[in-house]
Amino acid sequence: MLNNHQQWAEQQFGKSNLGDPRRTARLVKLASSIAKEPGKPLVNIAQSPADMEGAYRFIRNDHVDANAIAESGFQVTAEQAYSH
């Protein structure tokens, strides 16, 4: 189990195929922030207005496919299960 939220987010989502590496980087940053402050609203965990705007742009982006995000999580889980 990873104790570091940034490390966890990178492991879970760092290989997501979202069509642009900047989208993947935003996903990792967003997941890390949410993991660091679970249960808090996004507006309360954003480190700056720019981070909050970036998160909202990511969420509203038509090019971000939820299935691609889920698939990357599934792949990591399957790899971890296989290693055990």
WOTA-V688791 format. One record per backbone hydrogen bond with DSSP energy under -0.5 kcal/mol. CO is the residue of the C=O (numbers start at 1). NH is the residue of the N-H. E is the energy in kcal/mol with one decimal. If there is no record, write none. Layout:
BEGIN
[[CO & NH & E] [CO & NH & E]]
END
This chain:
BEGIN
[[3 & 5 & -0.6] [4 & 8 & -2.4] [5 & 9 & -2.4] [6 & 10 & -2.3] [7 & 11 & -2.3] [8 & 12 & -2.8] [9 & 13 & -2.7] [10 & 14 & -1.9] [13 & 16 & -1.9] [16 & 18 & -1.0] [20 & 23 & -1.1] [20 & 24 & -1.6] [21 & 25 & -2.4] [22 & 26 & -2.1] [23 & 27 & -2.5] [24 & 28 & -2.5] [25 & 29 & -2.4] [26 & 30 & -2.9] [27 & 31 & -3.0] [28 & 32 & -2.4] [29 & 33 & -2.2] [30 & 34 & -2.5] [31 & 35 & -2.5] [32 & 36 & -1.9] [33 & 37 & -1.4] [35 & 38 & -0.6] [37 & 40 & -1.7] [41 & 44 & -1.4] [41 & 45 & -0.9] [42 & 45 & -0.9] [42 & 46 & -1.5] [48 & 52 & -2.2] [49 & 53 & -2.5] [50 & 54 & -2.5] [51 & 55 & -2.3] [52 & 56 & -2.4] [53 & 57 & -2.6] [54 & 58 & -2.2] [55 & 59 & -2.4] [56 & 60 & -2.2] [57 & 61 & -0.9] [58 & 61 & -0.8] [61 & 64 & -1.4] [63 & 65 & -0.7] [64 & 66 & -0.6] [65 & 68 & -0.7] [65 & 69 & -1.7] [66 & 70 & -2.7] [67 & 71 & -2.7] [68 & 72 & -1.8] [69 & 73 & -1.6] [70 & 74 & -2.6] [71 & 75 & -2.7] [72 & 76 & -2.0] [73 & 77 & -2.2] [74 & 78 & -2.8] [75 & 79 & -2.5] [76 & 80 & -2.4] [77 & 81 & -2.6] [78 & 82 & -2.6] [79 & 83 & -1.9] [80 & 84 & -0.8] [81 & 84 & -0.8]]
END
